[in-house]
Amino acid sequence: MNQRTKKIITRVWSIFTYNKFTPWIPVAVWMSVIFIASSITLTEGVSPFTYADKIVHFLEFGILGFFLYFALYASNPDSSYKLRIFISTFFTGLYGLSDEIHQLFVPTREFSIYDLLADIAGALFFSYVAYICQKNIFALFANRRHNR
């Protein structure tokens, strides 16, 4: 990559790690988006194809796992990447469980163990993607190699 791209990525990373709270802003915002989306009453015929809701859960909670992994990395870059993947997957899964329980109280929504499994699978997959990004991109441009 060229120098301009390196400067942009380095600048974004420095803003993201400005203090101990800024890495957690995307996590909090995305959790709010998930909560608001799961509070909406659905009408019949919303899914365009079979298992569309599972794909949405996979992506929705995968993004949360991705953000959570980077917040953990920014908070403690010396921690093991395996620990960060585990923690981000575990807490995203807990949030998925609370989301499924919350949906019990929303008309036309229900608790689904398959949705919860899609949440956990998305969190695990995207946490690993975040590790790959951290290892191959941020480690190069921010001169941080914390891939234990």
Secondary structure as UniProt FT lines:
FT   HELIX           3..16
FT   HELIX           22..24
FT   HELIX           25..38
FT   TURN            44..45
FT   TURN            50..51
FT   HELIX           52..75
FT   TURN            77..78
FT   HELIX           81..103
FT   TURN            104..105
FT   TURN            107..108
FT   HELIX           113..133
FT   HELIX           134..138
FT   HELIX           139..141
//
